[in-house]
Amino acid sequence: MLFNSYLFIFAFLPVTIIGFATLGQRSKRAAIGWLTLTSLIFYGYWNPPYVLVLIGSILANYLIGRAISREGGKTKWRVILGVLLNLGLLFYYKYTNFFLDNVAEMTGADWELGTILLPIGISFYTFTQIAYLIDCQRGFVREYNLLDYALFVSFFPQLIAGPILHHKEMMPQFDQPETYRIGSSNLAIGATIFIFGLFKKAVLADGIAVYATPLFVGADSGLNPDFFAAWGGALAYTFQLYFDFSGYSDMAIGLARMFGIVLPLNFASPYKSRNIVEFWRTWHMTLSRFLRDYLYISLGGNRKGNVRRYINLFLTMLLGGIWHGAGWNFAIWGALHGIYLMINHAWSGSIGRVLGPGRLVTFGAWAITFLAVVIGWVFFRAVTLDGALNVVSGMAGMNGIALPSAITARLGGLTDIFPISTGEGGGAAFVSQWLWIIALFLISVFAPNTQEIMRKTDPALDFDGTLVRSRITWRPTFGWAMITALLGLISILALTRVSEFLYFQF
């Protein structure tokens, strides 16, 4: 079931809220049971048999986590067993076909298991449970109630695409009596954040998607895009992914808030970043936290010298790239970001310290960071390596520069000076595409994000609203209610087709 669907918005969500509020007045356990059941129904709507995979994963991790807690974390073999079981499940569903295809290509063997359908959300609930087992071993958490643990893993706002939660962040909130008294304040705040996210997804992300998909489909099939086509498609995907994931993150936080639960922030204006470290502190923040706390630090972090630090950074990002998908392009994307981080740390420790924080330096740092991220997204989006290289070569101008005839006709003698040819497509479509790109660029780089607008409402865990400079602040007023209602209406009218979130693929 999709957050951006009529069934979810007008049936599942209100029924779930009403049931939770009604049962919460009588019994905390009944309310938790109801929310767990509806979360499983939410998950099973996509593919009912895969609910058994989720339930099996929950049960196995609960039993292992309970055994670890009873031992006080003194032995590590159960943690290792649990991590291997989780990774094994993830590997089977996500990487088996990729592995066999590559073995077959190298050896000529004909190994075929048929298509293995990837359970939606498995990457997220697997990492959530790995973090839980390690936290049990470290003595940070313990859970002796299966129903509570099942809710922790399956809570529907975060089940499909995060955020990747820590047990200690969410479950203590379900121990609070006020959580079971759904109030108008939480409903208003949650609904507002949800509608902001829905608008980002249904209007902005889906609106610009039509300019991204044709480029990458064509490049993967062997076409060589020209300069403007390559940049137009790459930037369109850059903003499609931004508003798609930002929209999902807002919707998850808003939905949880309707139930009185405050989730951690997962997205905070990453395209404003002035370096790649800052980018990863604001893009998919809970994944970055997981990779830092459970992989980078476990590899040694920066405790064993700069060379080892750079190796650990590279390996962490490479594995982070592979986590996103079974394909060499994801590995290349992760490796690129590993290299970016290595360069960033080397630069900030030497030349960057000499140059200082001047405006020109700051702008240059932002521009280089943004350019690096866009190039990385090309490999992230393209299905084949050849397709990604076709797009990058076009962005470098190696395939020429073309403009629609309606535009070249108005350039006069400039076409004799500059190597501009007449390409396919109409001028109106070209202008429309670049107006979309410019508009979304301005919003992502200069506008306040949802959490900044909602800063007076404690919108997310660990969010410091005192640092926000924007004057745009949400308040429970008639004016804001009208703005929110208008955005909601536009978003609902835009739901004309099924449009999955891009991170559902990972």
N, C-alpha and C positions, 0 to 999 in steps of 0.2 A: 504494500500500500504506500502511496506517495503522499507526502505532506501537501503537495501542490495538486490535489485532486478534489473533485466535488464530494466523493464518498468520504474522504478523510475529514474535510472541513465541516460538512453539513450533517454527517452521521456519526462516524467513529468518535471524533473528538468530543462533541457535546454529550454523547451517551457515556463515554468514559469519565468525563468530569462529573456529571451528575451522579453516576454510580459511586465514584470515589468519595464525593462529598456526603452522599446519603449514608453509605456504610461507615465512613469515618466518624460520624456522630455517634455510632453505636459500638464499633469495634475497630481498633487499630489493625488487628490481624486480618479482619475481613476486608478492610480497605486495601491493605498490602496485597492480599490474595487477588482481589479484583484487578488491581493495577498490573499485577504480574500476568494474570490470565489475559487481559486485553492486550498487553504487550506481545504475548505469544500469538494471539490472533492477528495482530498487526503484522507480525513477522510472517506468519503462515499464509497470509493472503497472497503473497508473492508466489510461494511454492510450498504447499502444505507438508510434503514429506521432509523438507529440510528443517522443519521445527524439531524433528527428532535429533538431527545433528546438533542443533543449539542446546536442546535439553540434555543430551548426552555429554556435551562439553561442560555445561553447567554442573551436572552431577559429579563428573570426574574431578573437576577442579575444586569443587566444594569439599569432597572427601579428602583429597590430597592436602588442601589448605588446612582443614581441620586437624589432620594428623601432624602437620608441621607446627601448628599452634600448640598442640598438646605437648610436643617435645620441646617447646620453647625455642625452636629454630636451631637446636644443637647439631642436628645432622643435615647435610646438604643433599643427600641422595634423592630424597623425595622432591626437593625443589628441582633438581636436575631432571628427574623423571617427569614431573609435571610440565616443565618447559619443553622437553623433547616431545611429549605427547601433543602439546599445543602446536608446536612447530611442525610435527609430523602431519597433523590434521590439515594445517594450512598448506603444507607442501603438496599433499595429495590432491587437494581440490584446486589449488592455484597454479602449481608448477609441474605436475606430472606430465601433461601433454607437451609442454614446452621442453622439458628434459628429454622425453622420448623422441620428439621431433629432431632435436639437435644430435642425439646419439645416432638416430637413423641417417641423418645427413652426413655424419662423419664416418660411419661404419658401413652404410648401405643396408643395415638390418631393417626389417619390416615389423616394427613393434607398434601395435595399434590397440588402444583400449577403448576407442570410441570417444565421443565428446563427453567431457566431465564438466557439468554445469557448476559454476562457482557459486556457492551459497552467499547470498547478499549479506554484507556486513561482517563476514568471517574474519577479515583482516583486523577489524576494530575490536570485536569481542574477544579475539584471540590475544591481542596485545593487552587489553584490559585485564584479562585473567592471568597472563604472565606477570604483569605488574603486581597483581594481588598476591600471587604465590611468593614472589620475592619479598614483598612487604611483610607477609606472614613470617618468613624466615628472619627478617630483620627486626621483628617484634613491633612493627608499626601498627598492625591491625590483627584482628582475629574475628572470626564469624562462626557461631555455633548454631545458627538457624538457617536451614536450607531455603525457606521461603524468602527470607531477607536477602540471602545471597542471589537467589534467582531474580529478584527484583533489581538488585544492583547490576547484574549483567544485562538483563533484558529490557530495562526501562526504555520505553519506545522512543522518547525524544532523542536519545543518544545511541540507540542500538545499531542503526544502519551505517552511519558515517561519522560517528564521534560526537562530542569530544571523547578522547581516551581518558577514562576516569580513574581516580584513586578511590578505593573503598572509603577511606577516611574523609573524603570530600563530600560524598553524597549521603551515605547511610546515617551518620549522626543527625542529618536534617530530618530523616524519617522517624527519628526518636522524639522529635519535638511535637507536643500536642497541637500547636498552632498550625502545623502542616495539614492536619485533617479538618481544619476549619477554613475552607476555601473562601477567601474574602474578595470583595470588589477591587481592592487595591492591587492584589496580585493578578487578578483576572485582567484588569485594565492594562497594567504594565506588560504582562505576558502577551496579551493580544496585540498590543502596539508593536512590540519587538517582532512578533510573528508576522504581522502584516508588512513591516519594513522588509523582512527577509523574503516574504512572498513576492513583493514588488520587485526586489532585486532579481529573483529567479525568473518569474513569469514574464516580466516586461523587459528588464535590462539584459540579463544573460541570454534568454531565449530570443530576444529581439536582435541581438548582434550575432547569434550563432549562425544565421543564414549566410553570413559573409565569411565565416571561418571554415565551415565544412567543405565547400566546393574546392578550396585551395588544397587542402590536405588529401582529399580523395583523388584529385587530379595528380598531385605530386607523387602519391603512392602508386599511381597507375603509370607513371613514367613521364608525365608532362613537366616541362621546365618553365615555371612562372617568371614573368618579367619583374622588374624592380618594384613597381607599385602594387602588382598583384601579390607578390610575396610578402611585402611589408603589410599590405592591407589585410591579408588573411592571417598572418602571424599576430598582428596587433588585435585583430578581431578575436582570435582565440585567447590571447592574453587577458582581454577584458571579459570575455565569456566565462572563462574559468574563475576569474576574480569574483564576479558578481554571483556566479553559480554557487561557489563554495562559501562566500560571505553570506549569501542568502540562506543557504542551508544552516550555517552556524547560528545566524540570528533566529531562524525558525526553531532550532533545537533549544536554544536558551529561552525563547519566548514560551514554548510549549511546557518546558519544565517549570517555568515561573508560574504558569497557571495552576500548577499543583503545589506551589509554595516551595519549590526546589530551585536553588541557585547553582547553575553549572559554571565550570571554569571557562574563561574566555579562550576562544580558539582561533580568532581572526581579528587583527587590529591594524588596518590600513598598511599592509606590507609594501605597497607601491610608493609609499612616502619614504622608504628606507634609504639611508645614505651609505650603507655598506651591506654586504651579504650576511654578516652576523645579525645585524638588526632585522634584515628580511626574515631570517629563520626564527627570530624571536616574536614575529608578528604574523607569520604564515603557518597555519596548521600547528598552533602553539603547543597543543598537548602531545602531538607526535614528536615535535622537537624536544619537549621535556622528557618523553619516554626514551628517545634515542640518546639523550644526554645522560639521564640518570641510570639507565639499565644497560647501555651498550658502551658509549664513549667512556664513561667513568670506569666501567668494568674492564675495559681494554687498557686502562692506565691513565686515561685523560691526559693532563699536561704535567703529570708528576715525574716523568722520566726523561725530561729534556725535550728540546724543540723538534728534533727529528722524529722521535716517537710520537710526539703530539701531532705532528702533521700526518703521520701514518694513521693514527687513530681517527683523526678528522676525516681523512679520505675513506677509510674503511666504514666508518659510521654512515657517511652520506651514500656510499656505494650500496650498502645494505638497505638504507632507507629508500633508495631508488628502486631496488629489486622488490622491496615490500609493496611498492605501488602497483607492480604488474609483472607478469611473466613475459618479458620481451627484452631484447638487447637494447632497445632504445631507452627503456627505463633505467637499465644499468648505466648507459652512457649519460643520461640526465643526472643520475646520482653521482657519477664520477665527476661530471662537470662542476656540480656544486661542491664536491669535496675539494677540487682544485681551486674553485673560487674562494673557499674558506681558508685554504692554505695561503693563497696570495694575500687575502685580507689580513690575516694575522701577521704575516711577514711585513706587509706594508705599514700597518698601524704601529708595529714595533720599531720601525726605522724611519722611512721617508715621510709617512703620515705625521709623525711626531714633529718633524722639522717644519713641514708646511703650515701646520696650525689650522685653526677653524675658520678661516676667512670665507666670505660669501662665495667667491669664485671657486674655491676649493670644495666647499660644501655642495655647490651646484654640480661641479664636475663629478664628485663622488656619487651623487644621486643618479646622474645621467649614466655613468658607467655601470652602476648597479642595475638600473632598470634595463639597460641594453643586454647585460649578461643574463638577466632573468628571462627576457623575451627570447633570446637565442636558446636558452635551456628549454623553454616551453615548446619550441619547434620539435625537439627530439622527444619530448614528453607526449606530444599529440600525434605525431606521425606514426603510422603502423610499421613502416619499414625504414631501414637505415637509408636506403636510396631515396625514399620520399623526403626524409628530413634533409638530406644533403641537397636535394633539388630545391627545396625552399630556401635553405641557407645560401646557396649559390645565387638564387634570384635576389635575395636581400642584399648580397654583395654587388649586384649589378652585372653579374656575369652572363645573364640571359637577356640583356638589353633593357631599354626603358620604353614603355608603350603607354599611350593614353587614348581614351575613346575619341573617335573622329569628331564628335561634337565639340570636344575640348581642343584638339590639335588645330581645328579650323580657326579657332579664335587666337591661336598663338602667333599667327603670322610668320614673320621671318625667324622667330626663335627656333623653329624646327630645323632651320638650316645651320644654326649655330650649335645647338645641342643635339645629341644623337637620340632624338625622340621619334618613335614610329607610331603608326596608328594601329591600335589593338582592337580586339573584339569587345563587345559590350557597349551599352549605352552610357551617355554622359550622366543621366539622372541616377542610375544605379551606382556609378562611381562616386558621385557627389554624396549620395545618401550614405554609402558605406563610410566615407571619411568624416561625414558629420557625426555618425554614430561613434566612430573611434575618438574623435575630438571631445565629444560630450562626455563619454565614459572616462576618458583620460582626465578631464577636469574634475569630475566627481571623485575619482579614486585618489587623486593626488592632492586636491585642495579642499574638498568638502569634509566636514566632520563625519566620523563613522557612527554607527548606531549606538554604541556604548557611550560615546562622547555626548551624543544628544540626550541619552537616558541617564546621564551620570548622577543625577539626584536620586535615583531609585535603586542604587546598588545593583546594577544590571548583571554583574558576573563576579565570580570569586576573584580576589586579588586584583580587582580593578581600582585604580587610584584616580578618582574623578577630580581631585584637587589640582592635578597637573594639566587639565584641559583648558585651552584658551578660547575655544569657540563660544560665541554668545548664544548660539541656538541651543535651547534647553527645553526638553519636554516637561510639561506640567499637566496635571489632570484638569484641563480647562475645556470649554466648549470649542474653542478654536482648534486646539490640537485634536479633539474628537472628530471634528469635521475633516481635518487634513488626513487623519488616519482612515476615516471611512472612505474618503475619495481614493486614497491609494489602494485600499482593500477592494473597492468596486472595480477600479481599473485592472487590478490583478486578477480578480475573478473572471472578468470579461476576456482576459488574455488566455485563460485556461481552455484553449480550443483543441488541444491534442495532448497525448501522453508525452511528458518530457522528464526523463529521469535526471537526477542530479549526477554530475560528472563523476563525483567521488564514489558513487555506487559501483563503478567499474573496478575499484581498487580494494 
